[in-house]
């Protein structure tokens, strides 16, 4: 079974936790969109009803509208029952690196408003320590981004400005830049998260600490359902 099929299995498993009447966070990225499409399929077939979604990116919003998923906002529903999203890395404590798709700020806003954050991954995303295989995305305002890069390098990171189309800097949905910061394996991710958060000019970072309630991992041996202790 290839990675795409594994992700589909994880997505369908996660969607079973959505019940009628729920407010549902709709994640961003290639894995989360599989869950969004499955939600749309269940709604169209009548197996799921009476839900509203809050998308984590403009791309997810467009897909959800096309699928006929009713949408709402955090202003109308400030508490979300369940969010289904993906991750780039998951450590043994269910801490995450997210933001490979660029939607980290909206994803974290939605995650913080969510009672139950469910993360779906294939087993290759499970790592012994955050930073093992993935850089930490750091969203910065364009003004003075070079000073942020120098400061992040001072923390020990190898830093690259994420590129978009035609060689221009990638822009998030908020119009910001992303600096991808390779720290290597991170011994104390919660401390690093706090350090990054205090820096003026950094909008958000891709370390998601204490937010995931469940991780659904699909691998060659089937589905693993991990829960926060």
C-alpha positions in Angstrom: 0.0 0.0 0.0 1.5 3.4 -1.0 1.7 6.6 1.0 -1.4 8.1 -0.6 -3.6 5.1 0.3 -2.2 5.1 3.9 -3.1 8.8 4.2 -6.6 8.1 2.9 -7.1 5.4 5.5 -6.0 7.8 8.3 -8.3 10.5 7.0 -11.4 8.2 6.9 -10.6 6.9 10.3 -10.4 10.4 11.8 -13.6 11.6 10.2 -15.6 9.0 12.1 -15.2 11.2 15.2 -17.4 14.0 13.7 -20.9 13.9 14.9 -24.0 15.8 13.7 -24.2 19.3 15.1 -20.5 19.8 15.4 -18.4 22.8 14.4 -15.4 21.2 12.5 -12.0 22.7 11.8 -10.9 21.8 8.3 -7.2 21.5 8.1 -4.8 22.6 5.3 -2.3 20.5 3.3 -2.3 17.4 1.2 -3.3 15.0 4.0 -5.9 17.1 5.7 -7.6 17.8 2.3 -8.4 14.0 2.1 -10.4 14.4 5.2 -12.2 17.4 3.9 -13.1 15.5 0.7 -14.4 12.6 2.7 -16.5 14.9 4.8 -17.9 16.4 1.6 -18.6 12.8 0.3 -20.5 11.8 3.6 -22.5 15.1 3.5 -23.5 14.5 -0.1 -24.5 10.9 0.6 -26.5 11.8 3.8 -24.3 9.8 6.1 -23.3 13.1 7.9 -25.4 16.2 8.5 -25.8 19.4 10.4 -22.1 20.4 10.6 -20.4 23.6 9.8 -16.7 23.9 8.9 -14.0 26.5 9.6 -11.2 26.2 7.1 -7.5 26.7 8.0 -6.5 28.2 4.6 -7.9 29.9 1.5 -7.2 26.8 -0.5 -9.2 24.6 2.0 -12.0 27.2 1.9 -12.2 27.0 -1.9 -12.2 23.2 -1.8 -14.9 23.0 0.9 -17.2 25.4 -0.9 -16.8 23.3 -4.1 -17.8 20.2 -2.1 -20.8 21.9 -0.6 -19.6 21.9 3.0 -21.4 24.7 5.0 -18.8 27.1 6.3 -18.7 29.5 9.3 -16.2 31.7 11.1 -14.6 31.8 14.5 -16.5 35.1 15.1 -19.8 33.1 14.8 -18.4 30.0 16.5 -15.4 30.8 18.7 -15.2 27.2 20.0 -14.6 24.3 17.6 -15.6 20.7 18.6 -13.1 18.8 16.4 -10.4 19.8 14.0 -8.8 17.3 11.6 -5.4 18.4 10.3 -2.0 17.0 9.1 1.5 17.5 10.4 5.0 17.4 9.1 6.5 15.7 12.2 5.1 14.1 15.3 7.3 13.3 18.3 6.5 10.7 21.1 4.8 13.3 23.2 2.5 14.2 20.3 4.2 17.6 19.8 4.2 18.7 16.2 6.0 20.6 13.4 3.4 22.0 11.0 3.5 24.6 8.3 5.0 22.8 5.4 2.0 24.0 3.4 2.4 27.5 4.6 -0.9 27.8 6.7 0.7 27.6 10.1 -0.8 30.8 11.6 -4.4 30.0 10.7 -3.8 26.3 11.6 -2.6 27.3 15.1 -5.5 29.8 15.6 -8.0 27.0 14.7 -6.1 24.5 16.9 -6.1 26.8 19.9 -9.9 27.2 19.5 -10.5 23.4 19.3 -11.6 21.1 22.0 -10.2 18.0 20.2 -7.4 18.4 17.6 -7.0 15.2 15.6 -3.8 14.9 13.5 -3.6 12.5 10.6 -0.2 11.3 9.2 1.4 8.3 7.6 3.9 6.6 9.8 6.9 8.3 8.2 6.0 11.5 10.0 6.6 9.9 13.4 10.1 10.9 14.7 12.1 10.5 17.9 12.5 14.3 18.2 11.1 17.3 16.4 13.5 18.6 13.8 14.8 15.2 12.9 13.7 15.4 9.2 11.9 18.7 8.9 12.8 22.4 9.3 10.7 24.6 11.6 8.7 27.1 9.5 8.7 30.6 11.0 6.3 33.2 9.6 7.7 36.7 9.6 6.5 40.1 8.5 8.3 41.1 5.2 9.7 44.3 6.8 13.1 43.6 8.3 12.9 39.8 7.6 16.7 39.8 7.2 17.2 40.7 10.8 14.9 37.8 11.8 17.0 35.5 9.6 20.2 36.7 11.3 18.7 36.3 14.8 17.4 32.8 14.0 20.9 31.8 12.7 22.2 33.1 16.0 20.0 30.5 17.7 21.8 27.8 15.7 19.4 27.3 12.8 20.2 27.0 9.1 17.7 29.4 7.6 16.2 29.6 4.1 13.7 32.1 2.8 10.9 30.0 1.3 10.5 30.6 -2.4 7.2 30.8 -4.3 6.5 30.9 -8.0 8.9 32.5 -10.4 11.6 32.8 -7.7 9.7 35.4 -5.6 9.4 34.9 -1.8 6.5 32.7 -0.9 3.6 34.6 0.7 1.2 33.2 3.3 -2.5 33.9 3.3 -1.6 36.9 5.6 0.9 38.2 3.1 3.9 37.3 5.2 7.2 35.4 4.4 8.3 32.0 5.8 11.8 31.3 7.0 12.4 27.5 7.1 14.7 27.0 10.0 16.7 23.7 10.3 17.7 23.4 14.0 18.4 19.6 13.7 16.8 17.4 16.4 15.3 19.8 19.0 16.0 18.8 22.6 13.5 21.2 24.3 10.8 22.2 21.7 8.6 24.0 24.2 11.5 26.3 25.2 12.3 27.0 21.6 8.6 27.8 20.9 8.6 30.3 23.7 11.8 31.9 22.6 10.5 32.3 19.0 7.2 33.7 20.2 8.9 36.6 22.1 10.6 38.0 19.0 9.0 41.1 17.4 8.6 40.5 13.7 7.9 36.8 14.1 4.2 36.3 13.5 4.0 32.6 14.3 6.1 29.4 14.2 5.4 25.8 13.3 6.0 24.2 16.7 2.6 23.1 17.9 3.1 22.3 21.6 0.3 20.8 23.7 -2.3 21.1 21.0 -2.8 17.6 19.5 -5.2 15.4 21.4 -5.1 12.5 19.0 -2.7 11.3 16.3 -4.0 8.9 13.7 -1.0 7.2 12.0 -1.4 4.8 9.1 1.4 2.4 8.2 2.0 -1.0 6.7 0.6 -2.7 9.9 -2.6 -0.6 9.8 -4.0 2.3 11.8 -2.5 3.4 15.1 -4.5 5.7 17.3 -2.2 7.6 19.7 -3.7 9.9 22.4 -2.1 12.5 24.6 -1.3 11.2 28.1 
